[in-house]
């Protein structure tokens, strides 16, 4: 049997991540939780389509890389965001998420999957916008509707999606962090 593009991508990303000392697991969770991570592990919810699972997996790894290579800075970003939802705190969080995506884009390119970086970019630019709405208002938009509309706006040229410029990942030791849940509003 020939593996689909995303089956191969998932396997390649998983192999790369485990090569950095991060265990990758799958576990059925509530559909609104595509995944979670704590530094030494990433758990992906197989209820989600494989393309999304690949994107959440590689993005989670980018986050773990940041936490592990500059723990104090990462902690400061999230502590400030929890304390107050000001423009400054949200902007620092957005930069953190964009940097995670830059690391993810590098991993994808390094593994020979540069062709999926544009789709990953559209997906995670939308995810960052949806979560920005959540941080500003306390209510995350319903992901399937938000993402479908986002994709249409991109296709019509109403939203310009800035590419993530790949940022290299070097050897590091994963550090344990407070469990981070990946959330996606479905109701």
Backbone as ProteinMPNN parsed JSONL, in Angstrom:
{"seq_chain_A": "XXXXXXXXXXXXXXXXXXXXXXXXXXXXXXXXXXXXXXXXXXXXXXXXXXXXXXXXXXXXXXXXXXXXXXXXXXXXXXXXXXXXXXXXXXXXXXXXXXXXXXXXXXXXXXXXXXXXXXXXXXXXXXXXXXXXXXXXXXXXXXXXXXXXXXXXXXXXXXXXXXXXXXXXXXXXXXXXXXXXXXXXXXX", "coords_chain_A": {"N_chain_A": [[0.846, -1.186, 0.0], [0.548, 2.202, -0.818], [1.639, 5.003, 0.908], [-0.242, 7.874, 1.834], [0.341, 11.365, 1.064], [0.139, 12.804, 3.475], [0.232, 10.783, 5.4], [2.849, 9.935, 5.044], [4.141, 12.35, 5.613], [3.401, 12.731, 8.324], [4.684, 10.485, 9.468], [7.369, 11.102, 8.837], [7.752, 13.573, 10.166], [7.225, 12.802, 12.789], [9.336, 10.967, 13.178], [11.526, 12.716, 12.989], [11.037, 14.422, 15.172], [11.08, 12.628, 17.355], [13.734, 11.981, 17.157], [14.847, 14.158, 18.308], [14.441, 13.713, 20.928], [11.827, 13.948, 21.832], [8.887, 12.427, 22.658], [6.305, 11.103, 20.652], [2.883, 10.712, 20.756], [-0.379, 9.234, 20.227], [-3.759, 9.798, 21.071], [-7.144, 9.364, 21.751], [-9.124, 12.137, 22.225], [-11.289, 14.771, 23.405], [-13.017, 16.239, 20.682], [-12.555, 18.938, 20.397], [-10.006, 19.284, 21.188], [-7.204, 19.122, 19.564], [-4.65, 18.354, 20.262], [-1.923, 18.063, 22.67], [0.881, 19.087, 24.66], [3.925, 18.729, 26.581], [6.584, 19.225, 26.652], [8.629, 16.94, 26.955], [6.878, 15.239, 25.651], [4.5, 14.943, 22.966], [1.132, 14.806, 22.292], [-1.195, 13.726, 19.994], [-4.461, 14.06, 18.746], [-6.214, 11.585, 17.181], [-8.728, 11.937, 16.108], [-8.842, 14.065, 14.447], [-8.394, 15.253, 11.067], [-5.727, 13.968, 9.038], [-3.987, 15.792, 7.786], [-4.304, 18.193, 9.318], [-3.475, 17.127, 11.777], [-0.764, 16.64, 11.247], [0.148, 19.272, 10.985], [-0.4, 20.352, 13.537], [1.28, 18.726, 15.02], [3.927, 19.353, 14.109], [3.975, 22.085, 14.641], [3.63, 22.123, 17.426], [6.033, 20.988, 18.145], [7.755, 23.065, 17.35], [7.054, 24.94, 19.284], [7.855, 23.603, 21.632], [10.575, 23.574, 21.152], [11.203, 26.311, 21.408], [10.489, 26.756, 24.124], [12.348, 25.065, 25.293], [14.828, 26.073, 24.577], [14.861, 28.701, 25.369], [13.706, 29.076, 28.031], [12.989, 30.932, 30.103], [12.187, 33.251, 28.693], [10.003, 32.247, 27.166], [8.292, 31.427, 29.238], [7.797, 33.92, 30.42], [6.329, 35.191, 28.393], [3.924, 33.668, 28.338], [3.099, 33.844, 31.009], [2.571, 36.592, 31.225], [0.513, 36.828, 29.342], [-1.495, 35.292, 30.577], [-1.911, 36.835, 32.816], [-2.791, 39.402, 31.964], [-4.747, 40.497, 29.243], [-3.635, 42.335, 27.352], [-2.785, 44.471, 24.559], [0.0, 44.437, 24.237], [0.808, 42.053, 25.544], [-0.59, 40.161, 24.043], [0.556, 40.585, 21.545], [3.216, 39.775, 22.039], [2.735, 37.07, 22.505], [1.76, 36.353, 19.96], [4.084, 36.706, 18.435], [5.652, 34.69, 19.569], [4.158, 32.432, 18.726], [4.343, 32.707, 15.946], [7.083, 32.386, 15.645], [7.312, 29.739, 16.481], [6.047, 28.594, 14.304], [7.854, 29.267, 12.308], [10.011, 27.661, 12.997], [8.731, 25.228, 12.608], [8.25, 25.336, 9.828], [10.883, 25.181, 8.955], [11.559, 22.583, 9.792], [9.787, 21.102, 8.183], [10.739, 21.763, 5.593], [13.385, 20.826, 5.837], [12.953, 18.123, 6.003], [12.255, 17.517, 3.46], [9.731, 18.209, 2.653], [8.856, 20.637, 1.57], [6.815, 21.409, -0.109], [4.426, 21.384, 1.324], [4.546, 23.541, 2.974], [3.316, 26.063, 2.177], [0.505, 25.461, 2.521], [0.507, 24.738, 5.223], [1.225, 27.209, 6.252], [-1.011, 28.871, 5.62], [-2.91, 27.542, 7.188], [-1.826, 27.825, 9.839], [-1.536, 30.59, 10.073], [-4.2, 31.286, 10.099], [-4.986, 29.917, 12.421], [-3.532, 31.317, 14.379], [-4.795, 33.806, 14.151], [-7.426, 33.136, 14.91], [-7.0, 32.353, 17.571], [-6.048, 34.748, 18.552], [-8.35, 36.298, 18.498], [-9.735, 34.897, 20.464], [-8.082, 35.458, 22.727], [-8.447, 38.202, 22.917], [-11.208, 38.54, 23.231], [-12.245, 36.473, 24.766], [-13.737, 34.516, 23.648], [-13.443, 32.004, 21.406], [-13.569, 31.797, 17.859], [-15.697, 29.55, 15.999], [-13.936, 26.954, 14.752], [-14.164, 25.338, 12.213], [-15.857, 26.947, 10.588], [-14.562, 29.455, 10.719], [-12.032, 28.859, 9.613], [-12.723, 27.989, 7.032], [-13.854, 30.36, 5.967], [-11.597, 32.013, 6.194], [-9.843, 30.745, 4.37], [-11.255, 31.247, 1.996], [-11.109, 34.041, 1.94], [-8.371, 34.346, 1.615], [-8.031, 33.149, -0.913], [-9.504, 34.957, -2.462], [-7.884, 37.11, -2.279], [-8.216, 38.905, -0.245], [-7.109, 38.6, 2.208], [-3.81, 38.677, 3.021], [-1.359, 36.322, 3.2], [1.421, 36.085, 4.954], [4.427, 34.469, 4.276], [5.991, 31.999, 6.363], [9.22, 32.405, 7.268], [11.638, 30.008, 7.254], [13.17, 28.965, 10.271], [16.019, 27.73, 11.673], [16.337, 24.63, 13.509], [18.254, 23.445, 16.058], [20.253, 20.979, 17.802], [18.899, 20.12, 20.974], [17.825, 19.859, 24.395], [14.807, 18.631, 25.416], [12.706, 20.354, 27.677], [10.66, 19.921, 30.569], [7.459, 21.312, 30.67], [4.58, 23.17, 31.796], [1.583, 21.522, 30.964], [0.49, 22.139, 27.734], [-2.382, 22.832, 26.029], [-3.766, 22.221, 22.875], [-6.27, 23.896, 21.35], [-9.478, 23.977, 19.717], [-12.24, 25.451, 18.777], [-15.378, 23.981, 18.296], [-18.115, 24.07, 18.604]], "CA_chain_A": [[0.0, 0.0, 0.0], [1.293, 3.45, -0.908], [1.217, 5.965, 1.937], [-0.652, 9.183, 1.329], [1.286, 12.445, 1.357], [0.089, 13.176, 4.891], [0.739, 9.665, 6.195], [4.309, 10.012, 4.949], [4.546, 13.551, 6.339], [3.273, 12.465, 9.757], [5.763, 9.566, 9.844], [8.651, 11.811, 8.756], [7.815, 14.567, 11.248], [7.33, 12.036, 14.042], [10.705, 10.434, 13.258], [12.413, 13.848, 13.267], [10.779, 14.897, 16.534], [11.599, 11.65, 18.311], [15.181, 12.097, 17.081], [15.232, 15.252, 19.205], [14.144, 13.312, 22.298], [10.435, 14.227, 22.186], [8.033, 11.284, 22.339], [5.048, 11.444, 19.98], [1.821, 9.756, 21.074], [-1.74, 9.548, 19.789], [-4.77, 9.417, 22.058], [-8.461, 9.939, 21.49], [-9.499, 13.189, 23.172], [-12.428, 15.538, 22.936], [-12.757, 16.74, 19.339], [-12.098, 20.32, 20.484], [-8.596, 19.286, 21.578], [-6.405, 18.382, 18.575], [-3.416, 17.832, 20.824], [-1.358, 18.663, 23.873], [2.305, 18.795, 24.794], [4.495, 19.127, 27.868], [8.04, 19.266, 26.498], [9.14, 15.628, 26.559], [5.899, 14.501, 24.852], [3.419, 15.584, 22.208], [0.048, 13.857, 22.066], [-2.064, 14.179, 18.91], [-5.784, 13.455, 18.737], [-6.465, 11.008, 15.858], [-10.057, 12.294, 15.604], [-8.677, 15.13, 13.457], [-7.857, 14.802, 9.785], [-4.285, 13.749, 9.105], [-3.287, 17.023, 7.425], [-4.291, 19.038, 10.515], [-2.644, 16.465, 12.792], [0.636, 16.908, 10.88], [0.442, 20.678, 11.269], [-0.352, 20.525, 14.987], [2.46, 18.023, 15.512], [5.155, 20.1, 13.822], [3.898, 23.371, 15.344], [3.887, 21.838, 18.844], [7.477, 20.81, 18.261], [8.348, 24.402, 17.313], [6.834, 25.54, 20.607], [8.734, 22.918, 22.58], [11.931, 24.046, 20.885], [11.355, 27.63, 22.028], [10.481, 26.584, 25.581], [13.548, 24.352, 25.72], [16.04, 26.843, 24.295], [14.787, 29.98, 26.09], [12.591, 28.83, 28.952], [12.575, 32.14, 30.824], [11.441, 34.118, 27.774], [8.725, 31.603, 26.861], [7.466, 31.513, 30.448], [7.385, 35.323, 30.583], [5.275, 35.465, 27.414], [2.666, 33.04, 28.745], [2.685, 34.429, 32.298], [1.996, 37.916, 30.941], [-0.762, 36.617, 28.653], [-2.466, 34.828, 31.576], [-2.152, 37.927, 33.766], [-3.623, 40.422, 31.339], [-4.925, 40.336, 27.803], [-3.37, 43.627, 26.726], [-2.211, 44.405, 23.229], [1.416, 44.086, 24.343], [0.91, 40.633, 25.894], [-1.071, 39.393, 22.887], [1.564, 40.692, 20.487], [4.335, 38.908, 22.416], [2.267, 35.705, 22.265], [1.712, 36.161, 18.502], [5.464, 36.535, 17.981], [6.035, 33.344, 19.993], [3.484, 31.463, 17.844], [4.933, 32.835, 14.612], [8.412, 31.773, 15.707], [7.073, 28.288, 16.477], [5.751, 28.219, 12.917], [9.098, 29.37, 11.526], [10.742, 26.419, 13.279], [7.975, 24.158, 11.948], [8.529, 25.427, 8.392], [12.239, 24.674, 8.745], [11.499, 21.121, 9.906], [9.126, 20.587, 6.979], [11.667, 21.873, 4.474], [14.529, 19.958, 6.092], [12.526, 16.742, 5.757], [11.91, 17.356, 2.047], [8.295, 18.453, 2.468], [8.659, 22.079, 1.336], [5.568, 21.628, -0.854], [3.284, 21.579, 2.225], [4.726, 24.756, 3.772], [2.267, 27.07, 1.927], [-0.759, 25.069, 3.165], [0.752, 24.873, 6.663], [1.229, 28.64, 6.548], [-2.405, 29.334, 5.624], [-3.552, 26.925, 8.348], [-1.396, 28.388, 11.117], [-1.878, 32.019, 10.141], [-5.608, 31.299, 10.525], [-5.025, 29.488, 13.819], [-3.063, 32.439, 15.195], [-5.854, 34.827, 14.159], [-8.55, 32.639, 15.72], [-6.613, 32.415, 18.981], [-5.958, 36.172, 18.911], [-9.737, 36.676, 18.813], [-10.015, 34.319, 21.771], [-7.374, 36.197, 23.783], [-9.008, 39.552, 23.026], [-12.636, 38.568, 23.565], [-12.625, 35.368, 25.638], [-14.55, 33.555, 22.877], [-12.784, 31.606, 20.165], [-14.522, 31.498, 16.786], [-15.86, 28.132, 15.648], [-12.848, 26.717, 13.823], [-14.479, 24.955, 10.825], [-16.392, 28.108, 9.866], [-13.523, 30.473, 10.649], [-10.988, 28.448, 8.677], [-13.293, 28.0, 5.673], [-13.943, 31.758, 5.555], [-10.213, 32.47, 6.055], [-9.329, 30.223, 3.102], [-11.916, 31.987, 0.919], [-10.533, 35.388, 1.912], [-7.031, 34.214, 1.042], [-8.209, 32.887, -2.346], [-9.988, 36.196, -3.099], [-6.875, 38.144, -2.123], [-8.631, 39.842, 0.808], [-6.161, 38.376, 3.303], [-2.466, 38.351, 2.54], [-0.719, 35.385, 4.121], [2.872, 36.231, 4.925], [5.091, 33.175, 4.462], [6.882, 31.815, 7.508], [10.602, 32.167, 6.841], [12.157, 28.927, 8.105], [14.167, 29.276, 11.303], [16.609, 26.416, 11.98], [16.266, 23.927, 14.786], [19.511, 22.745, 16.346], [20.119, 20.003, 18.89], [18.488, 20.688, 22.257], [17.252, 18.9, 25.336], [13.461, 19.073, 25.761], [12.441, 20.585, 29.102], [9.258, 19.749, 30.956], [6.702, 22.547, 30.876], [3.168, 22.963, 32.115], [0.892, 20.981, 29.797], [-0.125, 23.096, 26.809], [-3.45, 22.185, 25.247], [-4.118, 22.804, 21.595], [-7.733, 23.944, 21.363], [-10.124, 24.34, 18.466], [-13.686, 25.538, 19.046], [-16.193, 23.248, 17.328], [-19.563, 24.321, 18.777]], "C_chain_A": [[0.892, 1.25, 0.0], [0.742, 4.424, 0.128], [0.777, 7.258, 1.27], [0.415, 10.202, 1.693], [1.31, 12.737, 2.848], [0.454, 12.024, 5.814], [2.263, 9.693, 6.21], [4.82, 11.212, 5.734], [4.501, 13.304, 7.844], [4.421, 11.56, 10.223], [7.119, 10.277, 9.853], [8.813, 12.812, 9.892], [7.975, 13.862, 12.591], [8.753, 11.515, 14.224], [11.69, 11.561, 13.599], [12.275, 14.305, 14.718], [11.325, 13.913, 17.566], [13.126, 11.642, 18.292], [15.732, 13.23, 17.936], [14.866, 14.941, 20.659], [12.737, 13.623, 22.775], [9.591, 13.041, 21.72], [6.734, 11.771, 21.712], [4.048, 10.328, 20.24], [0.547, 10.167, 20.342], [-2.684, 9.054, 20.871], [-6.074, 10.107, 21.682], [-8.776, 10.913, 22.62], [-10.772, 13.836, 22.653], [-12.083, 16.161, 21.591], [-12.248, 18.187, 19.349], [-10.632, 20.425, 20.919], [-7.802, 18.455, 20.571], [-5.113, 17.809, 19.138], [-3.031, 18.523, 22.107], [0.116, 18.291, 23.917], [2.812, 19.339, 26.112], [6.021, 19.222, 27.833], [8.593, 17.928, 26.069], [8.166, 14.829, 25.69], [4.972, 15.449, 24.103], [2.385, 14.495, 21.991], [-0.906, 14.468, 21.047], [-3.351, 13.372, 18.94], [-6.082, 12.903, 17.341], [-7.877, 11.254, 15.332], [-9.97, 13.358, 14.51], [-8.091, 14.573, 12.17], [-6.332, 14.809, 9.85], [-3.494, 15.004, 8.725], [-3.184, 17.947, 8.639], [-3.402, 18.439, 11.593], [-1.16, 16.706, 12.509], [1.024, 18.331, 11.266], [0.522, 20.936, 12.772], [0.894, 19.86, 15.576], [3.716, 18.868, 15.305], [5.147, 21.464, 14.514], [4.17, 23.181, 16.846], [5.38, 21.652, 19.076], [8.199, 22.163, 18.23], [8.194, 25.121, 18.642], [7.755, 24.922, 21.651], [10.177, 23.39, 22.391], [12.163, 25.402, 21.556], [11.411, 27.531, 23.552], [11.815, 25.994, 26.063], [14.827, 25.158, 25.521], [16.042, 28.223, 24.934], [13.585, 29.947, 27.031], [12.085, 30.114, 29.607], [11.76, 33.08, 29.935], [10.062, 33.54, 27.461], [7.777, 31.704, 28.054], [6.956, 32.935, 30.65], [6.253, 35.672, 29.625], [3.937, 34.912, 27.899], [2.181, 33.542, 30.102], [1.998, 35.771, 32.076], [0.63, 37.771, 30.263], [-1.844, 36.156, 29.629], [-2.875, 35.963, 32.512], [-3.078, 38.993, 33.174], [-3.616, 40.265, 29.831], [-4.749, 41.675, 27.09], [-2.805, 43.41, 25.325], [-0.773, 43.957, 23.249], [1.591, 42.594, 24.63], [0.468, 39.758, 24.721], [-0.045, 39.439, 21.767], [2.781, 39.821, 20.796], [3.975, 37.445, 22.183], [2.247, 35.411, 20.762], [3.125, 35.939, 17.948], [5.976, 35.144, 18.351], [5.443, 32.308, 19.037], [4.053, 31.516, 16.433], [6.321, 32.204, 14.577], [8.292, 30.252, 15.756], [6.816, 27.807, 15.059], [6.969, 28.34, 12.017], [9.957, 28.123, 11.755], [10.053, 25.242, 12.587], [8.251, 24.164, 10.451], [9.927, 24.9, 8.08], [12.245, 23.143, 8.798], [10.89, 20.529, 8.641], [10.058, 20.641, 5.776], [12.847, 20.924, 4.631], [14.193, 18.497, 5.806], [12.157, 16.489, 4.288], [10.439, 17.566, 1.744], [7.993, 19.941, 2.29], [7.326, 22.355, 0.644], [4.36, 21.841, 0.057], [3.403, 22.861, 3.05], [3.672, 25.828, 3.452], [0.923, 26.72, 2.585], [-0.638, 25.157, 4.688], [0.64, 26.343, 7.066], [-0.184, 29.197, 6.595], [-3.109, 28.823, 6.879], [-3.14, 27.637, 9.637], [-1.539, 29.893, 11.195], [-3.335, 32.157, 10.594], [-5.724, 30.925, 11.997], [-4.595, 30.63, 14.745], [-4.124, 33.527, 15.27], [-7.035, 34.396, 15.026], [-8.213, 32.729, 17.211], [-6.419, 33.858, 19.452], [-7.344, 36.684, 19.274], [-10.106, 36.148, 20.191], [-9.355, 35.127, 22.892], [-7.945, 37.603, 23.976], [-10.427, 39.563, 23.584], [-13.064, 37.508, 24.571], [-13.458, 34.315, 24.928], [-13.83, 33.258, 21.563], [-13.834, 31.359, 19.091], [-14.57, 29.995, 16.507], [-14.915, 27.828, 14.497], [-13.282, 26.316, 12.418], [-14.996, 26.137, 9.997], [-15.316, 29.173, 9.663], [-12.481, 30.105, 9.595], [-11.5, 28.448, 7.242], [-13.375, 29.433, 5.144], [-12.547, 32.336, 5.326], [-9.643, 32.031, 4.701], [-9.96, 30.965, 1.913], [-11.359, 33.4, 0.798], [-9.131, 35.369, 1.312], [-7.138, 34.038, -0.473], [-8.656, 34.14, -3.095], [-8.978, 37.331, -2.997], [-7.214, 39.177, -1.068], [-7.73, 39.742, 2.032], [-4.846, 37.977, 2.656], [-1.792, 37.485, 3.603], [0.791, 35.502, 3.949], [3.522, 34.872, 5.164], [5.916, 33.158, 5.755], [8.276, 31.542, 6.955], [11.214, 31.139, 7.79], [13.278, 29.396, 9.032], [14.716, 27.942, 11.806], [16.371, 25.933, 13.411], [17.597, 23.208, 14.946], [19.256, 21.738, 17.463], [19.769, 20.721, 20.194], [17.982, 19.563, 23.135], [15.865, 19.406, 25.707], [13.305, 19.252, 27.275], [10.957, 20.383, 29.369], [8.646, 21.12, 31.227], [5.298, 22.184, 31.321], [2.467, 22.506, 30.843], [0.216, 22.103, 29.014], [-1.168, 22.344, 25.995], [-3.69, 22.957, 23.963], [-5.635, 22.744, 21.522], [-8.274, 24.445, 20.032], [-11.635, 24.292, 18.686], [-14.478, 24.858, 17.934], [-17.684, 23.538, 17.465], [-19.937, 25.716, 18.35]], "O_chain_A": [[1.872, 1.323, 0.742], [-0.467, 4.641, 0.213], [1.352, 7.681, 0.267], [1.284, 9.939, 2.524], [2.383, 12.902, 3.429], [0.945, 12.263, 6.918], [2.889, 9.5, 7.253], [5.821, 11.109, 6.443], [5.451, 13.627, 8.558], [5.055, 11.83, 11.243], [7.921, 10.079, 10.766], [9.875, 12.895, 10.509], [8.772, 14.283, 13.429], [9.312, 11.615, 15.316], [12.591, 11.366, 14.415], [13.27, 14.543, 15.403], [11.959, 14.319, 18.54], [13.751, 11.328, 19.306], [16.922, 13.266, 18.25], [14.97, 15.811, 21.524], [12.462, 13.574, 23.974], [9.583, 12.698, 20.538], [6.133, 12.737, 22.184], [4.321, 9.155, 19.982], [0.414, 11.307, 19.896], [-2.444, 8.026, 21.505], [-6.091, 11.289, 21.337], [-8.707, 10.57, 23.8], [-11.267, 13.482, 21.584], [-10.942, 16.576, 21.389], [-11.58, 18.612, 18.406], [-10.085, 21.524, 21.007], [-7.726, 17.233, 20.696], [-4.541, 16.884, 18.561], [-3.708, 19.438, 22.575], [0.547, 17.317, 23.3], [2.241, 20.263, 26.691], [6.667, 19.29, 28.879], [8.997, 17.782, 24.916], [8.566, 13.851, 25.059], [4.7, 16.572, 24.528], [2.717, 13.391, 21.557], [-1.368, 15.596, 21.219], [-3.334, 12.157, 19.135], [-6.195, 13.685, 16.396], [-8.2, 10.825, 14.223], [-10.911, 13.534, 13.736], [-7.39, 13.561, 12.174], [-5.731, 15.559, 10.62], [-2.43, 15.25, 9.293], [-2.098, 18.432, 8.956], [-2.656, 19.162, 12.254], [-0.386, 16.948, 13.435], [2.104, 18.561, 11.811], [1.408, 21.656, 13.232], [1.489, 20.376, 16.522], [4.484, 19.072, 16.245], [6.199, 21.949, 14.93], [4.865, 23.992, 17.459], [5.923, 22.106, 20.083], [9.142, 22.384, 18.991], [9.1, 25.833, 19.076], [8.36, 25.63, 22.455], [10.907, 23.579, 23.363], [13.194, 25.616, 22.194], [12.267, 28.142, 24.192], [12.336, 26.382, 27.109], [15.809, 24.941, 26.231], [17.092, 28.857, 25.037], [12.604, 30.671, 26.861], [10.878, 30.35, 29.656], [10.757, 33.641, 30.377], [9.065, 34.262, 27.487], [6.6, 32.028, 27.895], [5.796, 33.129, 31.015], [5.317, 36.375, 30.005], [2.928, 35.617, 27.872], [0.974, 33.655, 30.321], [0.96, 36.049, 32.676], [-0.302, 38.511, 30.579], [-2.992, 36.584, 29.519], [-4.025, 36.046, 32.943], [-4.031, 39.426, 33.82], [-2.594, 39.937, 29.229], [-5.612, 42.095, 26.319], [-2.403, 42.304, 24.964], [-0.349, 43.184, 22.389], [2.438, 41.944, 24.018], [1.086, 38.731, 24.443], [0.196, 38.427, 21.108], [3.322, 39.187, 19.89], [4.806, 36.665, 21.718], [2.672, 34.336, 20.338], [3.33, 35.08, 17.091], [6.651, 34.493, 17.552], [6.149, 31.406, 18.587], [4.225, 30.478, 15.794], [6.691, 31.562, 13.593], [9.091, 29.55, 15.135], [7.3, 26.75, 14.655], [7.1, 27.584, 11.054], [10.558, 27.595, 10.818], [10.72, 24.362, 12.043], [8.466, 23.104, 9.861], [10.131, 24.246, 7.057], [12.859, 22.488, 7.956], [11.418, 19.564, 8.089], [10.156, 19.673, 5.022], [13.264, 20.286, 3.664], [15.066, 17.724, 5.41], [11.79, 15.373, 3.922], [9.953, 17.146, 0.694], [6.991, 20.441, 2.801], [6.768, 23.441, 0.802], [3.364, 22.419, -0.378], [2.461, 23.23, 3.751], [3.168, 26.457, 4.381], [0.271, 27.599, 3.149], [-1.568, 25.597, 5.363], [0.039, 26.676, 8.087], [-0.523, 29.928, 7.526], [-3.816, 29.573, 7.552], [-3.996, 28.013, 10.439], [-1.656, 30.433, 12.296], [-3.66, 33.044, 11.383], [-6.482, 31.551, 12.738], [-5.227, 30.874, 15.773], [-4.335, 34.113, 16.332], [-7.579, 35.198, 15.785], [-9.051, 33.136, 18.016], [-6.608, 34.151, 20.632], [-7.5, 37.421, 20.248], [-10.713, 36.857, 20.992], [-10.0, 35.443, 23.892], [-7.925, 38.131, 25.088], [-10.807, 40.476, 24.317], [-14.134, 37.624, 25.169], [-13.847, 33.321, 25.54], [-13.636, 34.14, 20.727], [-14.88, 30.774, 19.373], [-13.604, 29.272, 16.752], [-15.064, 28.369, 13.402], [-12.792, 26.925, 11.468], [-14.612, 26.303, 8.839], [-15.176, 29.725, 8.572], [-12.094, 30.942, 8.78], [-10.784, 28.864, 6.331], [-13.007, 29.691, 3.998], [-12.337, 33.073, 4.362], [-9.044, 32.828, 3.979], [-9.274, 31.274, 0.939], [-11.158, 33.901, -0.308], [-8.755, 36.284, 0.579], [-6.424, 34.696, -1.23], [-8.241, 34.366, -4.232], [-9.191, 38.402, -3.566], [-6.567, 40.223, -0.999], [-7.608, 40.696, 2.8], [-4.789, 37.053, 1.845], [-1.678, 37.882, 4.763], [1.358, 35.079, 2.941], [3.205, 34.196, 6.143], [6.462, 34.179, 6.174], [8.483, 30.553, 6.252], [11.296, 31.377, 8.995], [14.193, 30.116, 8.63], [13.958, 27.113, 12.311], [16.231, 26.709, 14.356], [18.012, 22.451, 14.068], [18.151, 21.668, 18.001], [20.288, 21.802, 20.476], [17.742, 18.45, 22.666], [15.742, 20.499, 26.258], [13.726, 18.396, 28.053], [10.113, 20.64, 28.511], [9.228, 21.962, 31.91], [4.883, 21.028, 31.231], [2.725, 23.039, 29.764], [-0.532, 22.908, 29.57], [-0.863, 21.339, 25.353], [-3.802, 24.183, 23.965], [-6.223, 21.666, 21.621], [-7.632, 25.221, 19.324], [-12.227, 23.215, 18.77], [-14.261, 25.14, 16.756], [-18.445, 23.277, 16.533], [-21.107, 26.093, 18.428]]}, "name": "protein", "num_of_chains": 1, "seq": "XXXXXXXXXXXXXXXXXXXXXXXXXXXXXXXXXXXXXXXXXXXXXXXXXXXXXXXXXXXXXXXXXXXXXXXXXXXXXXXXXXXXXXXXXXXXXXXXXXXXXXXXXXXXXXXXXXXXXXXXXXXXXXXXXXXXXXXXXXXXXXXXXXXXXXXXXXXXXXXXXXXXXXXXXXXXXXXXXXXXXXXXXXX"}
